[in-house]
Structures are given as C-alpha cells and as structure tokens.
Amino acid sequence: MGTTMTLAGESAGTEARRQRGLAAEHRRRAHDAEQQAARFEIAERTESETARVLAPLAGIGYHLLADRRWPGSRNAQVDMVVVGRSGVFIVDTKAWRDVAVHNDRITRGQEDVTDDIARLADLAYSTEAALVDIGLAPGEVHAVAALAGQKMMHARVASVDIVGVHDLIGHVTKRGARLSAKRVNEVLATLLEHFPVIGEAPAAPQQLVVPAPVLPREPAPTLDDETVDHLLDGVLEAPIEDWMAFLDPAQAKLVRRNFNGPARIRGAAGTGKTVVGLHRAAYLARATGGRVLFTTYIRTLPKVLEALLERLAPDMVGRVDFMGVHAIASRLLKERGIAFRAPGREAQFAFDDAWNAIRASSPLRSSRFSRSYWEDEIKHVIKGRGLTRFDEYADLARVGRRHALPLETRQAVWDLYEAYTRGLRDRRVHDWEDIVLLALDALRAVPLERYDAVIVDEAQDLSCAMVALVHQLVGDRADGLTLIGDGQQTIYPGGYTLGEVGINLSGRGVVLDVNHRNTAEILEFAREMVADDQFVDIEGVDGVGDAVSDVSRSGAAPTMTHFSSRADHDRAMLDRLTEVLRLVGTGHGDIGILTATNRQANDVVEALGRAGVPTVSLQEYAGRTSDAVRVGTVKRAKGLEFKQVLLAHVDPRLLDAAPAEPSETERERRERGRQELYVGMTRARDGLWVGVRTGTGSNR
C-alpha cells in the first residue's frame, strides 16, 4: 500500500508540474501576442503618420502608393512609394529611437540595424532594374527610411537616406522638377505592376490606374508659408532636360551594367556616349560610396560636364571629380612634391633650335613633309608612348600615321627628338608629354588610392601614356576603367592600341547604335566627310566607323554656301543667325558657331560684336546657361551639342576632290580636316549651315 501511495503522489506531482508549464506557456504566448499587437499598433500608427505627412503632395500631382507588396514576397509590405516630378521614393517607416550612424553603420540603441537598411537599398536596386526597361535613369530612384516622430534628422547609409518623418516633404521635393507629366505617368504604370496592392493581383500591364490620394484619418499637418511656396514652385518649375532623367532603355541598362574589368563604350556621333558616361559616373559614385574620376583630353570640357552633373545628379556633386588629363598629371606631381616647370614658350624655343640645326640634306627636309608633321611625330608617337630607345621606335607600327617611314628617316626623327630633349633639359623646362610621363612614373612607384572608378571620354584622343596613367589609377578592378569614344572622331595625329597599354577588354566592349542627337538629314550630310575614311581602332583592328541602326528624328536639309570674300561670308552668317533665332524655342544660347582655328573664331566674335550679338567663347564656357552664342573651334566643341550649328570659314580644299598626288602632309591634313568637319557637323541637333570661303586655307 505504501508503494501504491508513493506512485500516486509522484503522478500527482508530475501533473501539477505539467499544468504549471502549460500555464507558463500560455502566459508567454499571451505576452508575445501583446507585444506583437503593440508592434502592429506602432507600425500602423507610424505608417499612418507617414501617410498624413505626405498627403499634401497628392494635391500637386504626386502619386502615393500605400500598402504595397514587396516584390518577390507574399507578406512583406512597402509602406509608401511616392511617384512624382522629383522622381521615385520608396519610403519605409521605422519606429526607432536612439539612432546613431557611424562608419556607414546604423544602430538603434545597442542593436545594429544596418541589415534592415541594406534590404531597403536592395529594393531600390531591383526597382531601378524594373524601370530601366522604360529608360528611367537609376539616379531617379531613392530609398528613404523615415524615423517616426522625428525631424531635423538626415544621414545616409548603404545608399539609403535616413530622415525624420516630418522632413519627408522637403526631402522629396528638394530635387525640384525632374520628370515631365508624361514621364511620371510612364513610371507610374510600371510601378503599379512592380508593387501590387497587398492581397491583390498585379494590374494588367496595359492598364494605367491612377490611385486616389491617400486620405489619412487625421487632418493633414498645417504647412508653413515657406513650405507652401516651395511646393507651388515645384508645380510651376519646368523639368530638367529629358536626357538627364530618361534614357534609351539600352543606355539605361548600360549605365548599371557590371564589368569584371576595363570596359569600352563606343558608337558613332550622336549615340549618347557622353550622356551614358555622365550617368555612369553618378551611378558608380552611389554604388561604391567612393570617388569617381571623369577625364578627357579637352581642357575645357570637364567644367562643362561638371556643370551638367550638378543638374543631372545634384546628390553626387563633390563625389565625381572632373579634370583633364594634363590637370590630373600636374596635380599629382604637386601633391608628391615632384618638381616640374609648366610648358611655355621655352619648350617651343627648344624645338626651334633642334629643328634649325637639321641639315638641308636630311630626309626630314623633304617637300612631302612639313615641320609640324615631325613635331607631331615626336609629340604623339615617341613621347606619347614614353619611348626611350631607338630600337623601340625603329620597330613601331606607328598607329594613326598613314605614311610608312624607312629606317633612315626614323633615325633622323630620333636624332631630332634627342636634340629637342637636350634643349628642354638645358632650359630646365618640360612639355606636357614630359609631365604625363613623370606622373605615370610617380604612380607606378607609389599607387594613388583615391578613386574607385575612372571614366574617360573621347578616349581616342588620348596618347598611349595618358591611357596608361588613368589605367594606373584603378588597374583592372571590376567597373574600374570605362573608356568612351569613337575612332572616327579622332582629330589629333598619332594613335595607340589598348594592347600597347596592356589593357585587355575580353569582350567588355559595347556599341551604341541609335542616333538620338542629329536629324537624318544632318547625319547623312556629315557622313560624306568620312565616307572613305579608314583607321586603326584602339582595339587594334581596322575600322570604318560604327554603323547607326536608327535615327530618331528628321528635319531641314543642311545649307552649304560658298563666298569669295569675308564680308559676304559674314553677312550671310548673320542672316542665318537671324533666321534661326525666329524659330520657336531657339535662343542665342542654343547656337554654336564653330571654326577650324582660334583666329577664325576671333573673327566671328568680332563680326557678331559689331552686329550687337552677345557671344561666349568656348575657351571660357563652363556649361552655365546664358543667352549668348557659343563661339569656338571644333576641337573645343567636342562632347557638346547645339540646336543650331554654323560652321564658319570652312576651307574649300576640304570639300573639293582630293589632289591626284598629295604630299604626305597634305594627305594627312585633309583627312584630319574632314574628320574635324564631321565632328563639327554632328554637334548640330536641328539645323546646320556651312559657310565656305575661298582663301580660307591661309588661316589654317
């Protein structure tokens, strides 16, 4: 009996413990349910606060998409997607307190919540991918974490903006008008499909449903006069140029494309290479969180491109450096404390002395060549490659020069080069080629860890040493070096191949083939200048120019007129200027008058000045809007475009049939001159006038 009583007691004790465990489990579940309910209540309250704050935007044309499903998930929710003139904003509300940001990490109290922010960045990235199919530039999609109940707060983590919820309206509208109403509707249609309503199937692709404004349960906040004025300004403000926010889908995809090493983007004039380069610079700066260098050979172009970036991607100003190659080399030498003397007249005197010392019997004195031909040979072929031994030059293919040189002539060139080098050394001066080579040596000795990516525009105009210099900045890292250009637009003697520099593209070359700039009539007219042109492309293959698969616009045929005097030429030029200024939407600032030489450009400025026409020189032009005609050489106009282009003082010899037996100097000058005309003509978007003046050749 005693045993029976013991077993019964043990059974009762076990049951009591089980009941106590169940009760504890019920209490834990109840507590968890209360906490979950509290979290849901907080989430609902914070999301309601976000909707209430953003509600005024609905009154000025913005669309507020609330309670949307996270793409690829059944239950995850996106609090709010804002679509309007200032772009796309994906807003996630956080009921976080004690938030701190340090070294691109974010904490809430002691908890690191960076992964939460990174998921929002990933959502923005996937949304960019969905929108590039309609051409929206990736910089127009923004991820925002809104901190409930907070204001006067802004930080950035993993490309996500962290702001107080009460700062949301200002954050959304501060970028100004980016998209036209038509573009907003295109974006909205895509986003309605990309972000379906929770519990509903996605909208049919062809159906555009404009959602009603979100109506909060509580009244919208009262806005101060300054905010109201700012919102009204946003309604009235004209959007930026379409290309700054919208691209051809092929271009938009290329901006975001990942390359596992150096890459090249090429295409005929007008296919949007520079536009892609600018967008890619901003994109890589955002993606890497580091610095990007955008460089080119033309000294004045970086200032223009920098001004464009200020409007295209204002959030990336200061993260993308714009400098010419010579400026890069000079700055590096100054930073390293390496002494050099900037080029000036002394360098020219050194060459004068070397040239004057050549005997009359030298092959360099042949009537088939000019002094400038050999000057270019030394500048671009020998020093442009950093050659230091005659045997290197003796075996060189001399890419970019059309006339083969026998060994005797090459020896004479090398002797001239050495005499010139001694002259520079005796005068203790450098030329620009020396400065580039000094900078390259400095980088090879001590690398510069400053840039995550380098983009080179008009890459075909650089020398071999210049390309080696920019390559040295980033090496072969993924997305490190992007070369942009068109071999058919080469307007400087000499040349190079990427193989000489040690750059292997391995299939990382992309061709753009849709002309978005010129009318079909302008492009066809310009092509005549280079119809028979052949060249060795920087990839080492013979090139005849990239084909254009489509031209999106048509217009008036170009006009070409011959004049026997400068007075007749200038009168006709002014008449053309008056004619195009009558066109709707065309002002002085939409017109470029381009010449072959600086002297001719000065003549144009004088003629326009006498007629009271405002002008700005392309040598001083920095991309700022002004109501003044742009005047300068074709070389200074590379990378630019104008609604109307007037090519003034064109040499008739470039348009006449080629001489039967031209000298090597004449042949190369003619080919370069026609390539230059092609570049000048393709700067024109809507209209082209060509003024040919007999006797102009004396000004070249």
Sequence and secondary structure as in RCSB ss.txt:
>XXXX:A:sequence
MGTTMTLAGESAGTEARRQRGLAAEHRRRAHDAEQQAARFEIAERTESETARVLAPLAGIGYHLLADRRWPGSRN
AQVDMVVVGRSGVFIVDTKAWRDVAVHNDRITRGQEDVTDDIARLADLAYSTEAALVDIGLAPGEVHAVAALAGQ
KMMHARVASVDIVGVHDLIGHVTKRGARLSAKRVNEVLATLLEHFPVIGEAPAAPQQLVVPAPVLPREPAPTLDD
ETVDHLLDGVLEAPIEDWMAFLDPAQAKLVRRNFNGPARIRGAAGTGKTVVGLHRAAYLARATGGRVLFTTYIRT
LPKVLEALLERLAPDMVGRVDFMGVHAIASRLLKERGIAFRAPGREAQFAFDDAWNAIRASSPLRSSRFSRSYWE
DEIKHVIKGRGLTRFDEYADLARVGRRHALPLETRQAVWDLYEAYTRGLRDRRVHDWEDIVLLALDALRAVPLER
YDAVIVDEAQDLSCAMVALVHQLVGDRADGLTLIGDGQQTIYPGGYTLGEVGINLSGRGVVLDVNHRNTAEILEF
AREMVADDQFVDIEGVDGVGDAVSDVSRSGAAPTMTHFSSRADHDRAMLDRLTEVLRLVGTGHGDIGILTATNRQ
ANDVVEALGRAGVPTVSLQEYAGRTSDAVRVGTVKRAKGLEFKQVLLAHVDPRLLDAAPAEPSETERERRERGRQ
ELYVGMTRARDGLWVGVRTGTGSNR
>XXXX:A:secstr
 HHHHHHHHHHHHHHHHHHHHHHHHHHHHHHHHHHHHHHHHHHHHHHHHHHHHHGGGGGGT EEEEEEE TT SS
 EEEEEEEETTEEEEEEEE   SEEEETTEEEETTEE HHHHHHHHHHHHHHHHHHGGGTB GGGEEEEEEETT 
 S EEEETTEEEEEGGGHHHHHHTT   S HHHHHHHHHHHHHHS BTTS    TT          SS      H
HHHHHHHHHHHS    HHHHB  HHHHHHHH   SS EEEEESTTS HHHHHHHHHHHHHHHHSS EEEEES SS
HHHHHHHHHHHH GGGBTTEEEEEHHHHHHHHHHHHT       HHHHHHHHHHHHTS TTSGGG TT  HHHHH
HIIIIIITTTT  SHHHHHT   TT  S   HHHHHHHHHHHHHHHHHHHHHT   HHHHHHHHHHHHHHS    
 SEEEESSGGGS HHHHHHHHHHHTT TT EEEEE GGG  SS    HHHHT   TT EEEE EEEEEEHHHHHH
HHGGGTT  EE TTSSEE     SEEEE     EEEEESSHHHHHHHHHHHHHHHHTSTT  GGGEEEEESSHHH
HHHHHHHHHHTT  EEETTT  S   SSEEEEEHHHHTT  EEEEEEEEE GGGTS   SS  HHHHHHHHHHHH
HHHHHHTTEEEEEEEEEETTGGGG 
